[in-house]
Amino acid sequence: MSRAEAIIDRLHALHPKLIDLSLDRMHRALAKLGHPERKLPPVIHVAGTNGKGSTCAFLRAIAEAAGQRVHVYTSPHLVRFHERIRLAGELVSEDALIAALEEVETINAGEPITVFEITTAVALLLFSRVPADLLVLEVGLGGIYDATNVVDRPTATAIASISMDHMDFLGDSLAGIAGEKAGIMKAGVPCATGLQDPVAMAVLERVAAERGATLLARGRDWRCEVTEAGMRYADARGALDLPRPGLPGPHQADNAGIAITALRAWGPHWLTDDAIARGVAAAEWPARLQRLTGALAQSLPAGFELWLDGGHNAGAGVALAEHLATWRDRPLHLVVGMKTGKASAAFLRPLIPFATSLHAVAEPGQHLAMPVADIVTASGGVAVPGPTIAAALGRIARDQPPGRVLICGSLYLAGEVLKAEAAPELAETGPVRQP
């Protein structure tokens, strides 16, 4: 654990004892810091249940392809907290992060505040002090009361696919969850959105009308089709023939389209067709159908491929299943670990028909890992206990025909996998608590 991560771990003690659905704590902290949220480069604010991280990756890749300096704020991290804050193209340094954490901790003076609120204040402080051309700001949870929603005048907003997740915080109806996500819309600010369930879309339309935001919806205001060569995007400004997105999966055309729509609605002088094409092709985002080639992959016999995806809810299961339909040429072995409280049956249901074998796992260092027995139950008894990734891969290598192995079900599990890929001895270290 780095010194910065030790500070973050300590700050968990300040978490409020009572739920306070407001941004008051953030506004107080930012006022004491001199309002860094008012000193930012142009901001594109991104919400959604599934795909918001990928949308952020496309936004960053396109802007960087145009030679722009890009700040990025995302969550959660996979291996190190520093992944959450990218300053003008570079991950935040340990020294800069420590200094900003200590500054925010000092001005907060022990008052109740969530760790995500503190780390968001830290990010905004850093973003206000380092010159950049764009800030890609990802919502942590929901939208209305998310700590990132203190930015009251973004250049554009974007809302990726909305589905059922975080029901304990956002409500147990799709309409209610959509209403929370729609909370990032601002008067006079364009909002790009992709394919949505009709219930969610109706809420987005209503909130946009109430707030005076321009909603740019796929199928009405813009279109995106997968082609043999890549994808074709079109809106009122014209059509673009683009290469295949750098992130695999049919659903990534939607996320790429959302990013393009948000950028074209803003219309910066540097946004060229060439930058869009190169950015779409170059986008990278860990644990989104990522092909692994490190230590874990090399532990499998010849003929196997190892893949990783952090999808973990019903919507992600459907999107992942669409891609698995293109993998029917070889056996598919699923290794699934999930976070406690997730709707594991809804995630697994669309995946099971594609699985030659299914293995349930819970890693020793995995944050809030769901018990293996619960995953087996959610699978209807189809899954067998791993019970760990190493044991599951060993069994697959011994008992199953060569094919593709996909580890999925949790971003926290993905973090443990990436540790093991880079340095197997780190795979069983205890996790830093996640904000």
Buried (B, 14 or more C-beta within 10 A) or exposed (E): EBEBBEBBBEBEEBEEEEEEEEBEBBEBBBEBBEEBBEEBBBBBBBBBBBBBBBBBBBBBBBBBBBEBBBBBBBBBBBBBBBBBBBBBBEBBEBEBBBBBBEBBBEBBEEEEBBBBBBBBBBBBBBBBEBEBBBBBBBBBBBBBBBBBBBBEEBBBBBBBBBBBBBBEEBBEEBBEBBBBBBBBBBEEBBBBBBBBBEEBBBBBBBBBEEBEBBBBBBEEBBEBEBEEEBBBBBBEEEEBEBBBBBBBBBBBBBBBBBBBBBBBBBEBEBBEEEBBBBBBBBBEBBBBBBEBEBBBBEBBEEEBBBBBBBBBBBBBBBBBBEBBEEBEEBBBBBBBBBBEEBBBBBBBBBBBEBBBBBBBBBBEBBBBBBBBEBBBBBBEEBBBBBBBBBBBBBBBBEEBEBBBBBBBBBBBBBBBBBBBBEEBEBBBEEBBEBB
